């Protein structure tokens, strides 16, 4: 699902030509952002923030995403020291030739 989300975000970037608009569209939906841009005549995410055409959730999503990226890039600059990183999870890949129910039986 992470790869699918990354592929979709990349597609949104191709559609909007802006990572900020792509992230807003990922959060609110591409149709919502396209309508909001058309109605407000905005051509950037930051222009949209000053309008009533997108919800506060989306207005706050993009800056939080940007902040998380900045913190992850250099955590010590933001007060995160002595972080214990876990080893990557190991897993097996299995190819299926038919659907399978992933619900576990209750005991």
C-alpha positions, 0 to 999 in steps of 0.5 A: 500500500505504501508503494501504491500511495507513492505512485498516486502522489507521483501521479498527482504531482504530474497532474498539478505540477506542484508537490504542495497541491499534490499533497492537498489532492492526496488529502482532499481528493483531486476533484476537490482541489481542481474545483477549489482552484477553479472557483478561487482562481488560485494557482498554488496551494498557498493561494488556496489556503486563504480561501474557503474552498478547502477544509481546514484539515487539508489546509493543515495537512500540507504544512504538517507533511512539510514539517515532518519531512524537515524533522525526519531529514535532520531530527537533531536540529529539532530536539530529537536526540538519541533516537533508537532506530529499529531494523527493517522488518523481514517478510516473505512475498507470496504470489497467489493465483486466487483471492484469499481471505485474510480474516483470522479466525477468532479463538 
